[in-house]
Amino acid sequence: MNDKYILEEISKDKNKLINQRRKLHTLAEVSSKEYKTSAYLKDEVRKLGLPIVEVEGTGFYAILDSKKEGKTIGLRTDIDALPICESETNLSQKRIVVSDDKEVFHACGHDGHMAILLSTMRILKKNIDKLKGKIIFIFEEGEETGIGVFKMIDKLKDENIDFFYGNHLASFLKTGEIALDPGAVMAGFAMVDFTIKGVGGHSSRPDKAISPIFAQAAVIQSLASAFVNRLDPNQTVTLGLSTIHGGKAHNVIAEEVRIDGTMRYFDRKEVDKALELIENVGSQVANAHGCKFIVNTLEAEYDPVINDSDLSRIMKEELRDYFGENLKEDIKWYASESFELYGKLAPALFSLVGIANEEKGSGAEHHTPLFDLDEDALENAVFAMVKFAIRFL
C-alpha cells in the first residue's frame, strides 16, 4: 500500500466522498440533536458489515478487526453543526450545497470530517487483508458543546487503544497544506461567567441604588489591565468577554449584571493564575463600588490539544513526499477541541488540513455565515488518515 496505490484508491472513492459530504451538509443538526446525521452514518457503517458500539446519546463507534494480532488505533470525527444561519454565498460565489435547516449549518467543517472518516473506512475495509490489528472509527456527538466526548472516552477505555488520530479542516491554511506539529497545536478553553450584584432602584435617583452597571465597567477595565500587567507575556492567555446581560427598562436600575466569555491558553499553570486573577480583581473592584462579585463559572474546560512528539515526527516523514513544502510548521490555532481528551487516554495526533481556495470562495473564518470548504481538500485529509492507519498497523 504505497502512496501511488493509496491515491488510486482515493481517486476511485472521490465521487462518493464528495457526495457524502454534501449529503451530510444538508442534514446539519446541532449538538445532541444529530439524529438524522447519526442514522445516516450508521447506515453507511452497516453497508460495510462493521459492528457498531452504541454510546449514550447520538455518538457511536464502529470496529474493523483484521483478526490478526497487532495494534489498535482510533480514528475520530465529530458530527454536530452550529446554530448559525448559512449565507447563500461563500466569499465569492453561490454555494454548491446548503443546509436543509436555514438556522443550522456546518460552519466548522464537520460535514467534511465525517465524509473523510467514511472514505477512510471504505478504503481500509477493502484492504484489511494487508493490515494487522484493529481500527476503531469514532463518531463523536456534540463537539461544539463538549457534551459527547466524556461519554465516548468512558466507553473507549475498554478498547485498549494504542494511538488516536484526528483532523480538522482549517480555513487559515490553503488547500494542499497540512500541519501536524508536535506539542500544543490548539488552545485550551476556560469558561468565564460571573455576576455583579448591587441594589436596584429608580433611574431618577441613582444615589438611592447601588448600580452594578458602573461596577461591571470598572471590573472589565481592571481585568484588561491585570491581563496585560500580571500575566506572563510569553504564555498568552486571551480573555474574550462576549456577553453582558443586565436591566430591562430605561428607567430602572438593574439589581445585577451577568457577564460571560472564554479564555484560550496553551499553558495550564498560566490559565490557573488567570482564573484566580479574575476572582481576586473582580471581588475587590466590585466591593469598592458597594457590589458583590459572584462566580458562576470560572474553570478550565479543555486543556490544549497536544500532539505526541513521536507520532508527529513519524507522520511528517510519512507525508513529506506527498505534501512537500506544503507540510507546514509552527502552526497554532486558538480555537479549542475536545480531541485533547483522547490524548490523555493514549498518544494522539491531530492534523490541520487546509481548505482555503480563493477561486472557489473558501477561506472564511470558522463559525461564520460565509464559511465554506474546498472539496478538493478532502482527498488530502483522507490520504493523511489512511497513511496513519497503515503506518501504525
Disulfide bonds with the S-S distance in Angstrom:
none
